[in-house]
Amino acid sequence: MNEDLKNLLERVRELYLRYGIKSITMYDVASRLGISKKTLYQHVSDKDDLVGKVVDLMLEVQSNDMECTHDSNLNAIEQLLMVSKMINHGLKKMNPSTEFDLKKYYPHHFQKLMNVRRQRMYKNIVANIQKGKEEGLYRMDLDEDVIGKLQVSRIENMVENEFFGIDEFTSPRFFQEIFIYHIRGIANEKGIKFLEEKLHDFDIHDISKL
């Protein structure tokens, strides 16, 4: 992906996250980006193609964000707390209608997003459990495969479940509570003690540090 296309897609992604997908026409995209429709169509064939490329960019951004936590010096519990911050930060910029529009009007792109997201989430959870065991923070008797699938299923079901309202689902403490609940279930005594110490000054709004 060349830089011109990547910059264009990043700006379109911001439009979709703010206003949803259905309401933003190709004319709107060209107008807001300050380019002609002819220039826009030099990069994409139609709106479906544009949406697909934006989904690819979203997956790339999410992958890069996760790599940042893996490449850092954080331990397993700190990684999960940082991920909760990153998700909360992302939700602040998210229009709930964006994913709804993607699912309703571009189901093939939505399914791709869900499949890749699910696979990555499972892989990251299993890797985190293995790391936590090596660091002596998680229980050694954990079945990584079962816990990984359970956590993925739990998060996906909460996204789809109408029991949680949009305001609740996008609230700052929602994913913080999910991750704390998860950590307490897999941590040993040492891990729980470390978690409680970290929570004393944990600010989910501050993504720059733990």
C-alpha positions in Angstrom: 0.0 0.0 0.0 1.6 3.3 -1.1 1.7 6.3 1.2 -0.8 8.4 -0.9 -3.4 5.6 -0.7 -2.7 5.0 3.0 -3.1 8.7 3.9 -6.3 8.8 1.9 -7.7 5.7 3.6 -6.7 7.0 7.1 -8.8 10.2 6.5 -11.7 8.1 5.2 -11.5 5.9 8.2 -11.8 9.0 10.4 -14.9 10.0 8.5 -16.5 6.5 8.9 -15.6 6.4 12.6 -17.2 9.8 13.1 -20.3 9.6 10.9 -20.8 6.0 10.0 -20.4 4.4 6.6 -23.9 4.6 4.9 -24.2 8.4 5.2 -20.8 9.2 3.6 -21.0 9.1 -0.2 -18.1 9.0 -2.6 -18.9 12.7 -3.3 -18.7 13.4 0.4 -15.3 11.7 0.6 -13.9 13.6 -2.3 -15.3 16.9 -1.0 -14.0 16.5 2.6 -10.6 15.3 1.4 -10.3 18.2 -1.0 -9.8 16.0 -4.1 -11.8 15.3 -7.2 -13.9 12.2 -7.7 -11.6 11.4 -10.6 -8.6 11.3 -8.3 -10.5 9.2 -5.8 -11.4 6.7 -8.4 -7.8 6.4 -9.4 -7.3 4.6 -6.0 -10.5 2.7 -5.7 -13.1 1.3 -8.2 -16.2 2.0 -6.1 -17.5 2.5 -2.6 -17.4 -1.2 -1.9 -13.7 -1.3 -2.8 -13.1 1.8 -0.7 -14.8 0.2 2.4 -12.8 -3.0 1.9 -9.5 -1.1 1.8 -10.5 0.9 4.9 -11.3 -2.4 6.7 -7.8 -3.6 5.7 -6.3 -0.4 7.2 -8.3 -0.8 10.4 -6.9 -4.3 10.8 -3.4 -3.0 10.2 -3.8 -0.3 12.8 -5.2 -2.7 15.3 -2.3 -5.1 14.6 0.3 -2.3 15.1 -1.3 -1.3 18.3 -1.1 -4.8 19.7 2.6 -5.1 18.6 3.4 -2.1 20.7 2.3 -3.9 23.8 4.2 -7.1 22.9 7.4 -5.2 22.1 7.3 -3.3 25.4 8.8 -4.3 28.7 5.3 -4.7 30.3 4.6 -8.0 32.1 1.5 -10.0 31.2 -0.9 -8.1 33.6 0.4 -4.7 32.5 -0.2 -5.8 28.9 -3.8 -6.5 29.6 -4.3 -3.2 31.4 -2.7 -1.3 28.5 -5.0 -3.1 26.1 -8.0 -2.0 28.1 -6.7 1.6 27.8 -6.3 1.2 24.0 -9.8 -0.2 23.6 -11.3 2.6 25.7 -9.3 5.2 23.7 -10.6 3.7 20.4 -14.2 3.7 21.6 -14.0 7.4 22.2 -13.6 8.0 18.5 -16.1 5.3 17.4 -19.6 6.0 16.1 -21.7 3.0 17.1 -23.4 3.1 13.6 -20.0 2.4 11.9 -19.9 -1.3 12.7 -23.7 -1.5 12.3 -23.5 -0.1 8.8 -20.6 -2.4 7.9 -22.5 -5.4 9.1 -25.8 -4.5 7.3 -24.5 -3.0 4.0 -21.1 -4.7 3.6 -21.5 -8.1 5.2 -18.5 -9.6 3.4 -16.2 -7.0 4.7 -17.7 -7.2 8.1 -17.2 -11.0 8.2 -13.5 -10.5 7.2 -13.1 -8.0 10.0 -14.7 -10.3 12.5 -12.7 -13.4 11.4 -9.3 -11.7 11.5 -10.2 -9.9 14.8 -11.3 -13.2 16.4 -8.1 -15.1 15.3 -5.9 -12.3 16.5 -7.7 -11.9 19.8 -7.4 -15.7 20.5 -3.7 -15.7 19.6 -3.0 -12.7 21.8 -4.9 -14.1 24.8 -3.1 -17.5 24.6 0.3 -15.7 24.2 -0.5 -13.5 27.2 -1.4 -16.6 29.3 1.8 -18.3 28.4 3.7 -15.1 29.3 1.9 -14.8 32.6 2.7 -18.4 33.5 6.4 -17.9 32.7 6.5 -14.7 34.9 4.8 -16.5 37.8 1.8 -14.3 37.7 -0.9 -16.7 36.4 -2.1 -20.1 37.6 0.0 -23.0 36.0 -3.1 -25.2 35.7 -4.9 -23.0 33.2 -5.9 -24.5 29.9 -4.8 -21.8 27.5 -7.0 -23.0 24.6 -10.2 -23.1 26.7 -9.5 -19.8 28.4 -8.6 -18.1 25.1 -11.8 -19.3 23.4 -13.9 -18.4 26.4 -12.6 -14.9 26.6 -13.1 -14.3 22.8 -16.6 -15.7 23.1 -17.3 -13.5 26.1 -16.2 -10.3 24.4 -18.0 -11.1 21.1 -21.2 -11.9 22.9 -21.1 -8.7 24.8 -20.7 -6.7 21.6 -23.7 -8.5 20.1 -25.8 -8.6 23.3 -28.6 -6.0 23.5 -28.5 -6.3 27.3 -25.7 -3.7 27.3 -26.7 -0.2 26.0 -24.5 1.8 23.8 -23.7 4.3 26.6 -22.7 1.5 28.9 -20.7 -0.4 26.3 -18.7 2.7 25.4 -18.2 3.9 28.9 -14.6 4.3 30.2 -15.0 1.5 32.8 -16.6 -1.1 30.7 -13.6 -2.8 29.2 -11.5 -2.0 32.3 -13.9 -4.1 34.3 -13.9 -6.9 31.7 -10.1 -7.1 31.8 -9.9 -6.9 35.6 -12.5 -9.7 35.8 -10.4 -11.8 33.4 -7.2 -11.2 35.2 -8.6 -12.1 38.6 -9.8 -15.4 37.1 -6.4 -16.4 35.8 -3.9 -14.8 38.2 -2.4 -16.6 41.1 -1.9 -15.0 44.5 1.2 -13.1 43.3 -0.5 -11.9 40.2 -3.6 -10.7 42.1 -1.4 -8.8 44.6 0.4 -7.1 41.7 -2.9 -6.2 40.0 -4.2 -4.6 43.2 -1.1 -2.5 43.5 -1.3 -1.4 39.9 -5.0 -0.4 40.3 -4.2 2.1 43.0 -3.0 4.7 40.5 -4.5 3.1 37.3 -6.1 5.7 35.0 -7.8 4.2 32.0 -7.9 7.6 30.3 -4.1 8.0 30.3 -2.8 5.9 27.4 0.7 7.1 27.7 1.6 5.1 30.8 0.3 2.5 33.3 
